[in-house]
Amino acid sequence: MVSAGRVAAAPISWGVCEVAGWGHQLAPERVLEEMRELGFAAAEFGPPGFLPPDPAGRAATLRRYGLRAVGGFLAVVLHDAARDPMPLVLSELDAFVAAGADTLVLAAATGVDGYEQRAELTAAEWETLFGNVAAVTERAGERGVRVAVHPHVGTAIERPAEVGRLLDGSPATLCLDTGHLLVGGTDPVELARTAAGRVSHVHLKDVHASLAERVRDGRLGYLETVRQGLFAPLGEGDVDVTAIVDALDAVDYQGWYVLEQDLVLTGEPPPGTGPRDDVALSLRFLTGSAA
């Protein structure tokens, strides 16, 4: 379905997350070595602190494991006129350039830690958000990095109306995250078909729709549903991954497919077991390989 050379790994598939109290955090050495063993040629950076903070160290660490840098996820407040996102963005771009990464995945943070609360923006806050996205896109573009805005649970862009408002009010391109879109109530297949030309980056997740509904209607928090197995290996949930890839192929999408299966670990898995098994299943589903 997809060439292995276009598929990247993400540390969140090993339970590595920026949210305090998320769960047991595996050492980068184990995660990166398992990525290499599975045959990945590229990876996203992961959360702050996972890789060395200095740009040269970050680039060198990935090279040590034979991994190309794709870029990474950055959640930053974009709707508050009193908060300038640019200093944080520019400091991250230093690492992107040093590592040869080409994609900044930008989420519109609420300003509250974690992803349990949504932000309902005013018209003025939307205009501020649009202005900040445009400014970040321009500054990143000057350094050869594209920006993909990521609709994400617990951010200012989560539900279908918010995704639509972003597309209608801004020329921004999207990170099409099949899992977060479905959890937020957007059909990722329909969005891939109707807005394929706006997609510059893809996070592929499979999702159990029954658990996603519990997040959407407020019966369960996001973190708790992840603990309960919200995300599944590709092909084992309710997302039609094949239809999404077909829709993007129809417009000759040339970007990355990043495998993500957000999970929470309660402890260190024995060597040779753990998250890598599910990642191998997803990689096999997407590429037809025997990972």
Secondary structure, 3 states (H helix, E strand, C coil): CCCHHHEEECHHHHCCCCCCCCCCCCCHHHHHHHHHHHCCCEEECCCCCCCCCCHHHHHHHHHHCCCEEEEEEEEEECCCCCCCCHHHHHHHHHHHHHHCCCEEEEEEECCCCCCCCCCCCCHHHHHHHHHHHHHHHHHHHCCCCEEEECCCCCCCCCCHHHHHHHHHHCCCEEEEEHHHHHHHCCCHHHHHHHCHHHEEEEEECEECHHHHHHHHCCCCCHHHHHHCCCEECCCCCCCCHHHHHHHHHCCCCCCCEEECCCCCCCCCCCCCCCHHHHHHHHHHHHHCCCC
